[in-house]
Amino acid sequence: MPYVNIKITNEGVTSAKKAELIEGVTRLLQETLGKNPLTTVVVIDEVDTDNWGIGGESVTVRRQRDQ
């Protein structure tokens, strides 16, 4: 039973886009590794940009600086 955990920032990804991710990852595992889609688990975690750091600073700070 494959378990895939996708972490993204919580910046307005729609339910439709999340459904596309879940379907696409499930299909990829089936096509590439022969995994059963009925037992493939995909979890999407949305993380606040204050809680996601890159290069020693939060994504919130990076986005504000890059505007």
C-alpha positions as a printed Julia matrix, in Angstrom:
67×3 Matrix{Float64}:
   0.0    0.0     0.0
   1.82   3.14   -1.19
   1.52   6.24    0.97
   2.34   9.61   -0.6
   2.42  12.83    1.42
   2.38  16.06   -0.58
   3.14  19.26    1.31
   2.21  22.59   -0.24
   1.84  26.12    1.05
  -1.74  27.16    1.78
  -2.05  29.7    -0.97
  -5.39  29.02   -2.57
  -4.99  25.65   -4.25
  -8.5   24.66   -5.27
 -10.23  21.4    -4.43
 -10.22  20.61   -8.15
  -6.43  21.01   -8.34
  -5.97  18.82   -5.27
  -8.17  16.16   -6.87
  -5.94  16.34   -9.98
  -2.86  15.8    -7.8
  -4.4   12.82   -6.04
  -5.51  11.23   -9.31
  -2.23  11.96  -11.07
   0.0   10.59   -8.31
  -2.17   7.49   -8.01
  -1.99   6.91  -11.78
   1.79   7.49  -11.81
   2.34   4.85   -9.13
   0.12   2.42  -11.0
   1.79   3.01  -14.37
   5.38   3.23  -13.12
   5.48   0.71  -10.29
   2.39  -1.41  -10.94
   0.8   -0.35   -7.63
  -2.87  -1.0    -7.01
  -4.76   2.33   -7.15
  -7.36   0.98   -4.72
  -4.76   0.75   -1.97
  -2.77   3.88   -2.8
  -3.06   6.62   -0.19
  -2.34  10.27   -1.08
  -2.41  12.96    1.61
  -2.07  16.67    0.89
  -0.93  18.84    3.8
  -1.31  22.59    3.43
   1.27  24.5     5.44
   1.03  28.16    6.39
   3.8   30.16    4.75
   4.95  31.31    8.21
   5.66  27.64    8.99
   7.65  26.87    5.84
  11.26  27.98    5.71
  13.75  28.14    2.86
  17.31  29.41    3.18
  16.87  30.5     6.77
  13.69  32.53    6.34
   9.99  31.87    6.08
   8.2   31.74    2.76
   6.08  34.68    4.0
   9.2   36.85    4.35
  10.62  35.69    0.99
   7.36  36.47   -0.8
   7.11  39.92    0.8
  10.71  40.69   -0.12
  10.3   39.52   -3.72
   7.24  41.71   -4.41
